[in-house]
């Protein structure tokens, strides 16, 4: 899902999850991953509720402001969401990939006027990065 450069990624989360396919060795791809690793920007109630409804484990750290608000409410704030530090470390691979893609100036600055041209540049960058391995 391609969004405008100034738009946040979290509003497009449900669209991304709807298009997600997890390949299997045999048979059709699964539409439900085991877990979702995301950064603090995705720590909203709506996203966590969406994942819970679909039976997907959320590995998303809680931002400091959300934790402070929960603690300020005391018992009414509820307990903190579960967080698996070891599983979250796997997110490093994705971050490194994004950083390699951002080495391409056109992708980092989003100068392209249309989404199709930007997406074509993204595909070219991915091909060059993959072939350089």
Secondary structure, 3 states (H helix, E strand, C coil): CCCCCCCCCHHHHHHHHHHCCECCCCCCCECCCCEEEECHHHCCHHHHHHHHHHCCEEEECCCHHHHHHHHHCHHHHCCCCCCCHHHHCCHHHHHHHHHHHCCCHHHHHCCCCCHHHHHHHHHHHHHHHHHCC
